Amino acid sequence: MKTFKLISLDVLEDQQEEIRPRNIPLLDGLIINREDDQNHWLLEAYLDKSYEVYFQTLKEENEVMIQGKITKESNQPATFMASVIDINKIGEHINVLFLGTLVDRKKGEIERTLKVLIEEGYQGDELLEQFKDRM
């Protein structure tokens, strides 16, 4: 396994038929390449407790798309299809654990694919399934 510092986190949200990043201010974070057969990555985000309800809602979804910058701000963000697997309270903060797979495409290709799917009328879980099929 390889461990890196997670320095930024965005949740990619569908807002009015457009995919927009929602920046989540990190207090700290780690990202671990598990180097397993499924190419899983584990992301840990240490956040202000005010984000607990937001991530509880995301935990109920099957998967979400997230982007994270690794090691330094000048790096391109890595995009993941991930699930929230746990949320832990730590005093006035929380940590959110994601398990995901790296999306091996450029941001523009991802946004174009999602835009086409939304224009075709897909929503919710159906949108997610169609996205996975096309990626």
trRosetta pair geometry for C-beta under 8 A, 3 or more apart (Angstrom, degrees):
i j d omega theta_ij theta_ji phi_ij phi_ji
1 32 5.6 5 180 -177 117 104
1 33 6.4 169 -156 82 62 60
1 34 5.7 -21 -111 -129 103 37
1 35 5.7 -151 -91 18 47 107
2 32 7.1 162 82 -155 44 57
2 33 4.5 7 53 46 95 110
2 35 6.9 89 1 -39 87 117
3 30 6.1 -21 -165 -168 101 112
3 31 7.4 149 -156 80 53 45
3 32 5.0 -18 -102 -102 74 83
3 33 7.9 -143 -68 23 32 69
4 30 7.2 140 76 -162 45 61
4 31 4.9 -23 66 66 95 94
4 32 7.6 179 22 -80 69 36
4 33 7.7 49 -4 -14 107 93
4 70 4.7 18 136 -165 144 109
4 71 5.5 -66 -169 -56 110 87
5 29 6.9 97 -177 84 60 71
5 30 6.7 -54 -117 -107 39 55
5 31 7.6 20 108 20 10 87
5 70 7.0 128 73 -164 54 58
5 71 5.7 102 53 -100 91 41
6 9 6.5 34 162 -60 119 99
6 26 6.7 -159 114 -126 95 163
6 29 3.2 -73 76 122 109 116
6 30 5.7 -47 2 20 101 3
6 31 4.5 110 -66 -31 101 98
6 43 6.1 90 -83 -152 154 93
6 44 7.2 173 18 63 139 57
6 45 6.7 -86 105 -89 145 72
6 68 5.2 -40 -146 -174 104 130
6 69 7.5 116 -163 72 56 51
6 70 6.5 -38 -102 -104 53 62
7 26 7.0 -170 -172 59 27 146
7 29 7.0 -157 -61 57 21 114
7 68 8.0 125 45 179 51 83
7 69 5.1 -54 66 92 93 100
7 70 7.1 136 13 -129 91 12
7 71 6.9 -66 -13 65 122 14
7 72 6.8 49 7 -110 160 13
7 73 6.2 -105 122 -70 143 64
8 23 7.2 -43 -171 -144 102 96
8 26 6.6 -148 -111 4 32 124
8 68 6.4 166 84 -151 58 54
8 69 4.2 34 40 26 102 109
8 73 7.2 77 -23 -115 125 72
8 77 7.2 -78 85 -101 112 108
9 23 7.5 118 84 -158 54 53
9 24 4.6 -38 93 61 105 108
9 26 5.7 105 8 -57 107 113
9 29 6.6 168 -39 -98 119 166
9 43 7.6 130 -109 166 120 135
9 45 5.3 -8 -35 -106 166 135
9 66 6.5 -17 -164 -175 88 116
9 67 7.4 152 -155 83 41 53
9 68 5.2 -8 -100 -102 67 88
10 21 3.7 -10 -178 -167 137 112
10 22 6.3 142 -162 63 72 40
10 23 5.4 -36 -100 -93 85 52
10 24 6.8 174 -99 8 29 82
10 66 6.6 157 83 -161 52 64
10 67 4.5 -4 57 56 104 99
10 68 7.5 -168 23 -72 68 45
10 77 7.0 -10 25 -148 118 159
11 21 7.3 135 67 -157 35 59
11 22 4.8 -20 60 57 89 103
11 24 6.3 64 -13 -32 96 118
11 58 7.0 -93 -137 -103 147 148
11 64 6.1 -20 -151 158 100 133
11 65 7.6 115 -167 83 56 56
11 66 5.5 -35 -105 -104 56 83
12 19 5.3 9 178 -177 105 106
12 20 7.3 159 -154 78 59 26
12 21 5.7 -37 -97 -95 65 63
12 22 7.7 -178 -88 13 16 76
12 64 7.5 160 52 168 74 83
12 65 4.2 -35 51 95 121 107
12 66 6.7 -160 2 -91 84 26
12 67 6.5 78 -45 -15 103 100
12 79 7.7 19 -25 -139 141 105
13 19 7.1 156 77 -152 33 57
13 20 5.7 -29 64 65 86 78
13 21 7.6 125 16 -124 79 14
13 22 5.2 42 -8 -20 123 115
14 17 7.4 11 -175 -99 91 19
14 18 7.6 144 -155 70 52 30
14 19 6.1 -32 -95 -95 57 65
14 114 7.5 -141 -96 174 99 123
14 118 6.8 171 -146 -96 120 131
14 127 7.5 15 -68 138 159 165
15 18 5.8 -37 74 68 73 81
15 19 7.7 116 24 -120 74 18
15 20 4.9 -28 29 20 123 122
17 115 7.5 71 164 -138 81 70
17 118 4.9 152 -145 147 75 136
17 119 7.3 81 -163 -70 120 63
18 115 7.3 13 -116 -103 55 96
19 65 7.9 -16 -154 74 128 142
19 110 7.8 -101 95 126 166 92
19 111 5.4 -145 55 -125 128 81
19 114 5.0 48 -42 101 136 149
19 115 7.2 -103 -1 -59 102 77
21 67 6.4 -47 -119 34 123 127
24 45 6.6 22 117 -177 134 151
24 47 6.5 -44 167 -109 108 134
24 51 6.6 72 -147 -125 108 153
25 47 7.3 117 84 -135 64 88
25 48 7.2 22 80 1 106 112
26 29 4.7 -53 -155 -23 141 119
26 45 5.8 -105 -113 -153 99 89
26 46 6.6 73 -167 60 80 66
26 47 6.6 -70 -120 -86 47 76
27 46 4.7 -82 69 111 99 95
27 47 6.1 169 4 -101 98 24
27 48 6.9 126 -41 -46 117 65
27 93 6.3 -60 24 -133 158 139
28 46 4.1 7 58 47 85 131
29 43 7.1 0 -174 -177 110 84
29 44 6.0 175 -150 92 64 63
29 45 4.9 -6 -107 -110 113 55
29 46 6.1 -153 -69 16 59 78
29 68 7.5 -139 140 -149 147 127
30 43 7.4 175 92 -153 54 44
30 44 4.7 14 51 49 91 107
31 41 6.2 2 -175 176 93 115
31 42 7.3 164 -156 86 46 51
31 43 5.0 -7 -109 -108 81 77
31 44 7.6 -159 -73 24 41 66
31 68 6.1 154 -75 117 141 150
31 70 5.7 -82 49 -107 144 104
31 78 8.0 122 -178 57 163 138
32 41 6.6 159 80 -163 50 64
32 42 4.4 -7 57 57 106 98
32 43 7.7 -164 23 -73 68 36
32 44 7.9 36 -5 -5 102 100
33 41 5.6 -31 -103 -107 52 88
34 40 4.6 -6 39 84 134 92
34 41 6.5 -162 0 -97 87 29
34 42 6.1 83 -52 -13 107 98
36 39 7.2 -127 70 -41 66 18
36 40 5.4 0 46 29 117 101
38 101 6.7 -94 149 -89 87 116
39 101 5.4 69 97 -140 97 96
39 102 6.4 -89 153 28 114 94
40 99 5.9 -10 -165 -173 117 92
40 100 7.1 136 -150 75 68 24
40 101 6.2 -60 -99 -81 49 72
41 80 6.2 -103 61 -114 127 136
41 82 7.9 -66 74 -95 94 114
41 99 7.5 161 79 -155 46 47
41 100 5.6 -28 61 71 91 75
41 101 6.9 135 12 -109 89 25
41 102 6.0 77 -16 -47 133 88
42 97 6.7 -18 -169 -165 94 95
42 98 7.2 155 -158 81 45 57
42 99 5.8 -17 -102 -102 70 70
43 66 7.3 -138 58 99 165 146
43 68 6.1 -173 -129 -38 139 161
43 80 7.1 179 -23 41 137 166
43 82 6.8 -27 25 -132 123 159
43 97 7.2 152 81 -156 53 46
43 98 4.2 -5 56 56 102 107
43 99 8.0 -167 21 -74 74 26
43 100 6.8 -3 1 22 113 112
44 95 5.7 0 -173 -179 96 114
44 96 7.3 157 -153 77 48 47
44 97 5.5 -14 -101 -102 76 72
44 98 7.8 -161 -70 23 33 73
45 95 6.7 160 80 -157 44 62
45 96 4.7 -12 58 55 100 97
45 98 7.5 39 -5 -7 104 107
46 90 7.6 -40 -142 50 97 142
46 93 6.1 23 180 161 84 134
46 94 7.7 179 -150 92 47 40
46 95 4.9 -25 -97 -100 66 89
47 51 4.8 -38 138 40 140 139
47 55 7.9 138 53 -29 151 142
47 93 6.4 158 83 -164 37 87
47 94 5.5 -20 66 64 89 84
47 95 7.2 140 17 -103 75 35
47 96 6.4 10 10 -2 124 108
48 51 6.0 102 75 -4 73 97
48 92 7.4 -26 -148 141 66 86
48 93 6.2 -70 -113 -116 27 73
48 94 7.7 8 106 22 21 84
49 52 5.5 -6 -175 -29 63 116
49 89 7.0 42 -118 -134 109 88
49 92 5.4 -107 -11 177 126 50
49 93 5.7 -124 -48 -107 80 18
49 94 5.4 112 -108 -24 58 95
51 54 5.0 -59 -164 45 66 119
51 55 5.7 53 143 -16 90 107
51 94 6.6 -134 71 49 91 127
51 96 7.6 -73 115 -36 122 134
52 55 6.3 -68 -148 43 26 100
52 56 6.2 31 155 -24 66 107
52 87 6.5 121 -141 168 77 138
52 89 7.4 15 -106 -89 135 91
52 94 5.2 142 -85 -43 90 156
53 56 5.5 -51 -144 33 32 115
53 57 6.6 36 154 -20 63 102
54 57 5.9 -58 -161 32 29 111
54 58 6.7 23 147 -13 64 107
55 58 5.2 -48 -143 39 43 114
55 59 6.2 56 152 -32 67 97
55 84 5.8 160 -177 -131 90 154
55 87 5.5 141 112 -96 123 134
55 94 7.3 -173 45 116 145 146
55 96 5.0 -106 -153 -109 157 136
56 59 5.5 -46 -150 25 32 118
56 60 7.2 37 150 -22 59 99
56 87 6.5 -83 -76 20 71 163
57 60 6.0 -53 -164 25 35 112
57 61 7.6 33 144 -18 62 99
58 61 5.6 -50 -160 27 45 112
58 64 5.3 -19 -161 -40 109 150
58 84 5.1 97 109 -18 98 138
59 83 7.8 72 -139 175 54 76
59 84 4.0 -89 -93 86 73 125
59 85 8.0 177 -133 -55 97 10
59 87 6.5 -91 -59 -20 143 117
61 64 5.8 82 90 -57 134 91
61 84 8.0 74 54 16 83 104
62 83 6.7 -63 163 -102 43 109
62 125 6.5 77 5 -118 131 96
62 128 6.4 144 66 126 120 165
63 81 5.2 16 173 176 135 89
63 82 6.4 141 -155 72 83 23
63 83 5.4 -65 -100 -70 64 78
63 100 7.7 114 -148 -115 102 95
63 128 6.0 139 58 -158 102 134
64 81 7.8 167 82 -155 28 52
64 82 6.1 -33 64 70 75 76
64 83 7.4 122 16 -102 77 35
64 84 7.2 27 16 -27 123 91
65 79 6.6 -2 -174 -172 98 99
65 80 7.2 163 -153 84 53 47
65 81 5.9 -31 -98 -100 71 60
65 82 7.6 117 -117 22 23 78
65 103 7.6 7 -139 -25 102 147
65 110 7.6 155 -164 177 148 133
66 79 7.4 164 88 -152 40 54
66 80 5.2 -16 64 61 86 97
66 82 5.3 -31 20 31 116 127
66 98 6.5 -46 25 -147 155 169
66 100 7.0 -143 41 -45 109 169
67 77 4.0 41 172 155 112 135
67 78 6.8 162 -154 77 65 38
67 79 5.1 -28 -97 -97 84 68
67 80 7.4 165 -90 17 34 75
67 107 7.7 25 -104 -103 143 111
68 77 6.2 146 70 -156 19 89
68 78 5.7 -23 64 57 76 88
68 80 7.1 4 9 2 104 118
69 72 7.5 -85 156 87 111 29
69 73 6.4 46 144 -122 155 37
69 75 5.3 141 -161 75 90 99
69 76 7.7 -164 -116 114 85 18
69 77 5.1 -66 -70 -97 72 72
69 78 7.6 142 -100 10 28 75
70 75 5.8 -69 59 101 68 159
70 78 6.1 23 -16 -1 115 123
71 75 6.0 81 60 -21 94 147
72 75 5.5 112 68 -15 72 100
77 107 7.3 63 66 -71 104 125
78 102 6.0 -48 178 -133 114 102
79 102 7.3 98 77 -162 54 59
79 103 4.2 -44 101 51 102 117
79 105 7.2 -48 60 63 136 77
79 107 6.7 152 -48 -91 135 72
79 110 6.1 -110 162 -54 171 166
80 98 7.2 106 110 137 143 134
80 100 3.7 79 167 124 119 144
80 101 6.5 153 -152 72 80 31
80 102 5.8 -47 -97 -99 79 42
80 103 6.3 -169 -97 -6 21 88
81 100 5.6 171 84 -157 40 102
81 101 5.6 -8 55 54 91 85
81 103 6.0 96 -21 -60 87 104
81 132 7.1 89 -137 -96 166 94
82 98 4.1 27 166 177 138 116
82 99 6.3 158 -153 79 85 31
82 100 2.7 -57 -89 -69 86 126
82 101 7.7 180 -77 18 64 48
83 98 6.7 154 74 -153 35 69
83 99 5.7 -15 56 59 88 84
83 100 6.9 163 12 -76 56 76
84 87 6.8 11 170 -49 119 96
84 96 6.1 -49 -139 -172 105 103
84 97 7.2 109 -163 77 59 53
84 98 5.9 -44 -98 -96 49 73
85 97 5.0 -58 63 104 93 102
85 98 6.7 135 6 -128 88 20
85 99 4.9 46 -32 -4 135 107
86 96 7.6 171 91 -153 54 41
86 97 4.4 17 53 41 91 119
87 94 5.7 -2 -175 -179 90 126
87 95 7.5 174 -151 84 47 45
87 96 5.4 -7 -106 -106 80 72
87 97 7.6 -148 -69 20 39 74
88 94 6.4 152 78 -160 45 70
88 95 5.0 -5 56 52 100 89
88 97 7.7 45 -5 -15 102 104
89 93 7.8 143 -162 87 51 43
89 94 5.7 -39 -102 -101 48 81
90 93 4.9 -27 75 77 93 90
90 94 6.5 147 21 -108 81 24
90 95 6.1 40 -6 -14 129 95
103 110 6.4 63 138 -91 147 130
103 135 6.5 -53 -143 -173 104 143
105 109 4.5 -108 172 81 116 128
105 110 5.4 137 98 -54 121 88
105 135 6.6 -110 -15 -147 142 99
106 109 5.0 92 61 7 78 104
106 110 7.3 -148 96 -6 40 89
107 110 5.7 -59 -151 36 33 112
107 111 6.2 29 156 -16 69 108
108 111 5.8 -55 -145 39 30 109
108 112 6.2 30 157 -19 65 107
109 112 5.8 -54 -146 37 30 111
109 113 6.3 30 156 -19 64 106
110 113 5.9 -57 -150 36 28 110
110 114 6.3 23 155 -14 64 109
110 135 7.6 25 -112 -105 79 120
111 114 5.8 -57 -146 41 31 109
111 115 6.1 34 156 -23 66 108
112 115 5.7 -54 -145 35 29 113
112 116 6.5 31 156 -19 64 104
113 116 5.9 -55 -152 34 30 111
113 117 6.5 27 153 -17 64 108
113 131 6.5 107 132 -135 114 79
113 134 5.6 171 -159 114 122 131
113 135 6.7 105 145 -73 169 83
114 117 5.7 -56 -147 38 33 111
114 118 6.2 33 155 -19 67 106
114 127 7.8 52 -145 179 80 110
114 131 6.3 17 -94 -109 76 121
115 118 5.8 -55 -147 37 30 110
115 119 6.3 30 154 -18 64 107
116 119 5.7 -57 -148 38 30 111
116 120 6.3 28 152 -18 64 108
117 120 5.6 -57 -149 38 31 111
117 122 4.6 -45 170 44 90 131
117 127 5.7 115 141 -145 125 81
117 130 5.2 152 -136 106 124 127
117 131 5.9 -61 -37 -71 171 80
117 134 7.3 -152 -67 15 118 150
118 121 7.8 83 177 -47 32 12
118 122 6.6 -86 -89 59 33 78
118 123 7.8 69 -126 -81 70 66
118 127 7.0 30 -81 -128 67 127
120 130 7.9 -142 80 164 134 162
122 126 5.0 -140 -153 115 88 97
122 127 4.0 136 135 -91 103 69
122 130 5.0 -90 -119 27 163 148
122 131 8.0 177 117 -36 150 83
123 126 6.3 38 60 55 47 105
123 127 5.3 -4 -136 -33 9 118
124 127 5.9 124 51 14 29 101
124 128 7.3 -60 138 -2 40 99
125 128 5.4 -52 -150 36 38 115
125 129 6.3 38 154 -19 69 104
126 129 5.8 -52 -146 37 32 110
126 130 6.3 29 156 -15 65 107
127 130 6.0 -59 -147 40 28 108
127 131 6.2 31 154 -23 64 109
128 131 5.6 -56 -148 35 28 114
128 132 6.5 28 156 -19 64 104
129 132 5.8 -52 -149 34 31 110
129 133 6.5 32 152 -19 63 106
130 133 5.6 -54 -149 36 33 114
130 134 6.3 21 158 -12 67 110
131 134 6.1 -65 -146 42 28 102
131 135 6.1 21 159 -18 67 112
132 135 6.0 -60 -140 38 27 106
